Amino acid sequence: MSTTLDMDGPAAPPRSNGELVFAAPWESRAFGLVVTLVDSGRFTYEEFRSRLIVRVGEVEARPYWEAWLAALEDMLSGTVDEATVTARAAALREVDDHGDDHEH
């Protein structure tokens, strides 16, 4: 089951010619993770959007996708242990540092 997310209003993601804009691979992954968690019923998009609006408003110069990630972390707080998150974040940074996810 795929959920249509209402992504308009104060927390709307950045777009160019109607298409979502991602400057780095992690941004699209964070977006996809929220969509997957909403589709699976982990939380509603409205719950996430409410948290995102708070995070967007906290720091004026914060890049949008960093606020998105902070809101996602809020939603997942307490569901995964810190060591797992730290290890996965390090692995994702390694992928982004090389621009791909395979070894050369």
N, C-alpha and C positions, 0 to 999 in steps of 0.2 A: 504494500500500500504506500503510495507516495503522497506526501502532504504538500499542498501549495502554500508557500509561506507568503504572508502579506508583508513585503519589505519596502513599504513606503513610510513616510513620516520622519520624525526626528532621528530615528536610528537607521535610516536607509543606507545600505552599502553604497560605496562609490561606484559610479557607472560612467561609461563613455559610449555614446550612441546606443544606449539601452543595455549594453553588456556590462557585467560585473568586471571591475578592474582589480587585478591582483599584481602587486609589484614583485612578489617572491612566492615560491612554491608553498611555503608554510601557510601563507594567507589563504590560499585555495583549500588546503587541507583542513585548516581550522573551520572554514566555511562548511566544507563537506561533512565534517564531524558533527556540527550543529544540526545540519539537515538530517543526517543519519539518526542522531539521537532523538530528534523530534519525530521522525518517521517511525522509530521503534517504540515511541510512547514514553521515553525516559523523562521528558518534560515537554511542555507546550512551547510553541514559538513565542506566544505572548509572555510566558514566564521569562524566557530568555531575553526577549526584547525589552522588558521592564528593567532587567539587570543591565542590559547593554546601554540603555538610556542613562542610567546612573553613571556607568563607567565612562561614557562619552563626555558627560558633563563634569567629571572630576578634574581633569587636567586639560586645559585649553589647547595646548600644542601636541597632545598625544595623537599619534597616527591612528586612524580609524581601526585598522585591523589589530592593533595592539589593544585597543579598548574591547574589540570583539573577543580576543583571546582572554583578556581579564574577566569578561563576563562568562565565558565558557568555564574558566577555572572556578569562578564562583558557583556555577551550577553543579560542577562535579566535586566540589569541596567535600571531603569526607568519604567519597566513594572509592578512591584509589589511594594506596599508600604513597607517601612522598618519595620513597626510594624508587618505586616503579615509574613515577612521573619523571623524576630526575634522569633516570636511565633512558627512558624513551625520548625525552627532550634532547639529550646529548646525541642520541642516534639520529634524530631529525636534523639537528644542527649539522652533523657530519654530511648528511645527504645534501643539505642546502649549500654547504661550503664547497662541495664538488659539482653541484649543479645537476646531479643525477643520483640514482640509488643503486648503482652497481659498481663493482670493483674493476679497476683497469690493470 
